Amino acid sequence: EYEILVALLEHPMMLSASNSFKELPELKISDAQGNSCCKLKHVYVFQREYATVYPEHVDV
């Protein structure tokens, strides 16, 4: 299992994708319109990565 993970993390396409994400500017996300109809929430996952989640599925 460990070898597969290492191979994946060292794969040239994965490295290229990771580097392209690192080059993107950070954006602050806010709900300026107050849309709560969808009941979705953006949460900080790791470093500069965000995910859209259903709040009832996330323990903060």
C-alpha positions in Angstrom: 0.0 0.0 0.0 2.8 2.4 0.9 4.6 1.9 -2.3 1.5 2.7 -4.3 1.0 6.0 -2.4 4.7 7.0 -2.9 4.4 6.2 -6.7 1.3 8.2 -7.0 2.8 11.2 -5.1 5.9 11.1 -7.3 4.0 10.7 -10.6 4.9 13.6 -13.0 1.2 14.4 -13.7 0.4 14.6 -10.0 3.4 16.8 -9.4 2.4 19.1 -12.3 -1.2 19.4 -11.0 0.0 20.1 -7.5 2.4 22.8 -8.7 -0.3 24.4 -10.8 -2.6 24.6 -7.7 0.2 26.1 -5.7 0.6 28.9 -8.3 -3.1 30.0 -8.0 -3.7 33.1 -5.9 -5.5 32.5 -2.6 -9.1 33.7 -2.6 -11.3 34.5 0.4 -14.7 32.9 0.1 -17.7 34.6 1.6 -21.4 34.3 1.1 -22.2 38.0 0.4 -25.7 37.3 -0.7 -26.6 35.3 2.4 -27.7 32.2 0.4 -28.5 29.6 3.0 -31.0 27.7 0.9 -28.5 25.1 -0.1 -27.2 24.5 3.4 -23.7 24.0 2.1 -20.6 25.3 3.7 -17.0 25.9 2.6 -14.5 24.5 5.0 -10.7 24.7 5.2 -9.3 21.2 4.6 -5.5 21.5 4.3 -3.1 24.3 3.5 -5.0 26.2 0.7 -7.6 23.6 -0.1 -11.3 24.0 0.5 -14.3 21.7 0.2 -18.0 22.2 -0.1 -19.8 20.1 2.6 -23.1 19.6 4.3 -22.6 21.1 7.8 -24.5 18.3 9.5 -21.8 15.8 8.2 -18.9 17.8 9.7 -17.8 18.0 13.3 -15.9 21.3 14.0 
